[in-house]
């Protein structure tokens, strides 16, 4: 159970850092700011979905036998 909490906390820290990077990318005036912003938005959506899919597949393939 402790491992799950640590991984969940790391996930929250990772997502918050993505949100901060998205904000910074939207406020910068560099020529690549738009691409950075889109990459951060993409990662904010895709990475949690991938984590969910991996955990779902793991649960389906490692069912406990009664």
OpenMM code with the backbone's topology and positions (N, CA, C; nanometers):
from openmm import Vec3, app, unit

residues = "UNK UNK UNK UNK UNK UNK UNK UNK UNK UNK UNK UNK UNK UNK UNK UNK UNK UNK UNK UNK UNK UNK UNK UNK UNK UNK UNK UNK UNK UNK UNK UNK UNK UNK UNK UNK UNK UNK UNK UNK UNK UNK UNK UNK UNK UNK UNK UNK UNK UNK UNK UNK UNK UNK UNK UNK UNK UNK UNK UNK UNK UNK UNK UNK UNK UNK".split()
positions = [
    Vec3(0.0824, -0.1194, 0.0000),
    Vec3(0.0000, 0.0000, 0.0000),
    Vec3(0.0868, 0.1259, 0.0000),
    Vec3(0.1996, 0.1174, 0.0663),
    Vec3(0.2871, 0.2334, 0.0737),
    Vec3(0.3437, 0.2688, -0.0636),
    Vec3(0.3711, 0.1670, -0.1442),
    Vec3(0.4230, 0.1901, -0.2787),
    Vec3(0.3199, 0.2633, -0.3644),
    Vec3(0.1933, 0.2275, -0.3493),
    Vec3(0.0875, 0.2946, -0.4252),
    Vec3(0.0799, 0.4427, -0.3892),
    Vec3(0.0930, 0.4730, -0.2622),
    Vec3(0.0878, 0.6136, -0.2197),
    Vec3(0.2051, 0.6927, -0.2750),
    Vec3(0.3216, 0.6324, -0.2725),
    Vec3(0.4404, 0.7003, -0.3250),
    Vec3(0.4253, 0.7247, -0.4746),
    Vec3(0.3790, 0.6231, -0.5474),
    Vec3(0.3589, 0.6389, -0.6916),
    Vec3(0.2504, 0.7415, -0.7222),
    Vec3(0.1449, 0.7433, -0.6417),
    Vec3(0.0391, 0.8423, -0.6618),
    Vec3(0.0921, 0.9834, -0.6370),
    Vec3(0.1721, 0.9999, -0.5337),
    Vec3(0.2306, 1.1305, -0.5045),
    Vec3(0.3247, 1.1743, -0.6159),
    Vec3(0.4036, 1.0820, -0.6674),
    Vec3(0.4916, 1.1148, -0.7800),
    Vec3(0.4107, 1.1537, -0.9035),
    Vec3(0.2999, 1.0866, -0.9251),
    Vec3(0.2128, 1.1216, -1.0370),
    Vec3(0.1548, 1.2608, -1.0229),
    Vec3(0.1144, 1.2965, -0.9020),
    Vec3(0.0603, 1.4306, -0.8780),
    Vec3(0.1677, 1.5360, -0.9002),
    Vec3(0.2873, 1.5111, -0.8495),
    Vec3(0.3974, 1.6057, -0.8688),
    Vec3(0.4291, 1.6204, -1.0172),
    Vec3(0.4274, 1.5099, -1.0892),
    Vec3(0.4543, 1.5132, -1.2329),
    Vec3(0.3485, 1.5949, -1.3068),
    Vec3(0.2217, 1.5733, -1.2746),
    Vec3(0.1150, 1.6480, -1.3421),
    Vec3(0.1194, 1.7969, -1.3079),
    Vec3(0.1467, 1.8289, -1.1838),
    Vec3(0.1570, 1.9702, -1.1459),
    Vec3(0.2734, 2.0359, -1.2189),
    Vec3(0.3845, 1.9644, -1.2317),
    Vec3(0.4975, 2.0218, -1.3056),
    Vec3(0.4625, 2.0406, -1.4529),
    Vec3(0.3828, 1.9502, -1.5105),
    Vec3(0.3377, 1.9698, -1.6484),
    Vec3(0.2499, 2.0938, -1.6606),
    Vec3(0.1631, 2.1164, -1.5619),
    Vec3(0.0778, 2.2355, -1.5655),
    Vec3(0.1613, 2.3626, -1.5548),
    Vec3(0.2622, 2.3602, -1.4694),
    Vec3(0.3499, 2.4771, -1.4554),
    Vec3(0.4274, 2.5005, -1.5848),
    Vec3(0.4780, 2.3936, -1.6449),
    Vec3(0.5487, 2.4082, -1.7724),
    Vec3(0.4561, 2.4597, -1.8825),
    Vec3(0.3310, 2.4173, -1.8803),
    Vec3(0.2341, 2.4673, -1.9775),
    Vec3(0.2127, 2.6167, -1.9596),
    Vec3(0.2012, 2.6606, -1.8357),
    Vec3(0.1845, 2.8034, -1.8087),
    Vec3(0.3070, 2.8819, -1.8530),
    Vec3(0.4251, 2.8327, -1.8220),
    Vec3(0.5481, 2.9012, -1.8620),
    Vec3(0.5600, 2.9056, -2.0138),
    Vec3(0.5270, 2.7943, -2.0797),
    Vec3(0.5358, 2.7903, -2.2263),
    Vec3(0.4377, 2.8869, -2.2905),
    Vec3(0.3230, 2.9064, -2.2272),
    Vec3(0.2253, 2.9981, -2.2859),
    Vec3(0.2648, 3.1442, -2.2659),
    Vec3(0.3474, 3.1717, -2.1678),
    Vec3(0.3850, 3.3101, -2.1389),
    Vec3(0.5165, 3.3529, -2.2024),
    Vec3(0.5949, 3.2596, -2.2510),
    Vec3(0.7235, 3.2961, -2.3098),
    Vec3(0.7045, 3.3535, -2.4495),
    Vec3(0.8033, 3.4287, -2.4922),
    Vec3(0.7948, 3.4948, -2.6228),
    Vec3(0.8894, 3.4318, -2.7245),
    Vec3(0.9345, 3.3108, -2.6988),
    Vec3(1.0254, 3.2471, -2.7941),
    Vec3(0.9480, 3.1997, -2.9169),
    Vec3(1.0166, 3.1808, -3.0278),
    Vec3(0.9472, 3.1370, -3.1495),
    Vec3(0.8857, 2.9972, -3.1372),
    Vec3(0.9396, 2.9151, -3.0493),
    Vec3(0.8882, 2.7792, -3.0319),
    Vec3(0.7874, 2.7673, -2.9183),
    Vec3(0.7413, 2.8771, -2.8641),
    Vec3(0.6514, 2.8738, -2.7488),
    Vec3(0.5217, 2.8003, -2.7808),
    Vec3(0.4693, 2.8196, -2.8994),
    Vec3(0.3458, 2.7515, -2.9374),
    Vec3(0.3622, 2.6010, -2.9423),
    Vec3(0.4758, 2.5565, -2.9931),
    Vec3(0.5023, 2.4123, -2.9989),
    Vec3(0.5228, 2.3543, -2.8593),
    Vec3(0.5917, 2.4283, -2.7718),
    Vec3(0.6101, 2.3824, -2.6344),
    Vec3(0.4755, 2.3719, -2.5635),
    Vec3(0.3911, 2.4717, -2.5852),
    Vec3(0.2592, 2.4739, -2.5228),
    Vec3(0.1769, 2.3530, -2.5680),
    Vec3(0.1743, 2.3264, -2.6977),
    Vec3(0.0983, 2.2126, -2.7492),
    Vec3(0.1551, 2.0799, -2.6987),
    Vec3(0.2865, 2.0707, -2.6880),
    Vec3(0.3484, 1.9483, -2.6362),
    Vec3(0.3104, 1.9255, -2.4901),
    Vec3(0.3079, 2.0315, -2.4115),
    Vec3(0.2699, 2.0186, -2.2708),
    Vec3(0.1230, 1.9796, -2.2565),
    Vec3(0.0366, 2.0400, -2.3361),
    Vec3(-0.1055, 2.0047, -2.3321),
    Vec3(-0.1241, 1.8584, -2.3727),
    Vec3(-0.0560, 1.8164, -2.4765),
    Vec3(-0.0634, 1.6776, -2.5227),
    Vec3(-0.0181, 1.5815, -2.4127),
    Vec3(0.0954, 1.6116, -2.3507),
    Vec3(0.1480, 1.5254, -2.2447),
    Vec3(0.0556, 1.5237, -2.1236),
    Vec3(-0.0088, 1.6358, -2.0940),
    Vec3(-0.1007, 1.6432, -1.9817),
    Vec3(-0.2197, 1.5499, -2.0018),
    Vec3(-0.2599, 1.5310, -2.1247),
    Vec3(-0.3743, 1.4440, -2.1530),
    Vec3(-0.3295, 1.2992, -2.1730),
    Vec3(-0.2258, 1.2782, -2.2506),
    Vec3(-0.1884, 1.1432, -2.2929),
    Vec3(-0.1223, 1.0625, -2.1813),
    Vec3(-0.0354, 1.1213, -2.1038),
    Vec3(0.0387, 1.0454, -2.0027),
    Vec3(-0.0533, 0.9859, -1.8954),
    Vec3(-0.1487, 1.0600, -1.8387),
    Vec3(-0.2403, 0.9952, -1.7435),
    Vec3(-0.3249, 0.8853, -1.8069),
    Vec3(-0.3649, 0.9036, -1.9319),
    Vec3(-0.4426, 0.7992, -2.0000),
    Vec3(-0.3576, 0.6736, -2.0177),
    Vec3(-0.2317, 0.6900, -2.0521),
    Vec3(-0.1429, 0.5743, -2.0655),
    Vec3(-0.1226, 0.5031, -1.9318),
    Vec3(-0.1041, 0.5794, -1.8239),
    Vec3(-0.0903, 0.5176, -1.6924),
    Vec3(-0.2158, 0.4394, -1.6554),
    Vec3(-0.3325, 0.4962, -1.6848),
    Vec3(-0.4584, 0.4272, -1.6571),
    Vec3(-0.4680, 0.2986, -1.7388),
    Vec3(-0.4324, 0.3060, -1.8666),
    Vec3(-0.4398, 0.1881, -1.9535),
    Vec3(-0.3434, 0.0795, -1.9063),
    Vec3(-0.2224, 0.1175, -1.8675),
    Vec3(-0.1257, 0.0196, -1.8182),
    Vec3(-0.1776, -0.0486, -1.6921),
    Vec3(-0.2342, 0.0295, -1.6004),
    Vec3(-0.2851, -0.0305, -1.4771),
    Vec3(-0.4053, -0.1200, -1.5052),
    Vec3(-0.4904, -0.0830, -1.6000),
    Vec3(-0.6046, -0.1663, -1.6361),
    Vec3(-0.5584, -0.2985, -1.6965),
    Vec3(-0.4631, -0.2925, -1.7861),
    Vec3(-0.4105, -0.4146, -1.8479),
    Vec3(-0.3433, -0.5029, -1.7429),
    Vec3(-0.2711, -0.4415, -1.6503),
    Vec3(-0.2070, -0.5192, -1.5443),
    Vec3(-0.3111, -0.5902, -1.4589),
    Vec3(-0.4187, -0.5188, -1.4227),
    Vec3(-0.5240, -0.5798, -1.3415),
    Vec3(-0.5922, -0.6942, -1.4156),
    Vec3(-0.6113, -0.6788, -1.5451),
    Vec3(-0.6781, -0.7830, -1.6229),
    Vec3(-0.5902, -0.9062, -1.6429),
    Vec3(-0.4605, -0.8861, -1.6524),
    Vec3(-0.3714, -0.9996, -1.6768),
    Vec3(-0.3220, -1.0664, -1.5491),
    Vec3(-0.3330, -0.9995, -1.4365),
    Vec3(-0.2851, -1.0556, -1.3097),
    Vec3(-0.3998, -1.0682, -1.2096),
    Vec3(-0.5054, -1.1346, -1.2495),
    Vec3(-0.6182, -1.1546, -1.1582),
    Vec3(-0.5789, -1.2538, -1.0495),
    Vec3(-0.6288, -1.2277, -0.9290),
    Vec3(-0.6044, -1.3202, -0.8186),
    Vec3(-0.6943, -1.4420, -0.8357),
    Vec3(-0.6369, -1.5575, -0.8114),
    Vec3(-0.7155, -1.6803, -0.8205),
    Vec3(-0.7811, -1.7070, -0.6856),
    Vec3(-0.9111, -1.7318, -0.6887),
    Vec3(-0.9850, -1.7576, -0.5640),
    Vec3(-0.9728, -1.8999, -0.5195),
] * unit.nanometer
topology = app.Topology()
chain = topology.addChain("A")
for resn in residues:
    res = topology.addResidue(resn, chain)
    for name in ("N", "CA", "C"):
        topology.addAtom(name, app.Element.getBySymbol(name[0]), res)
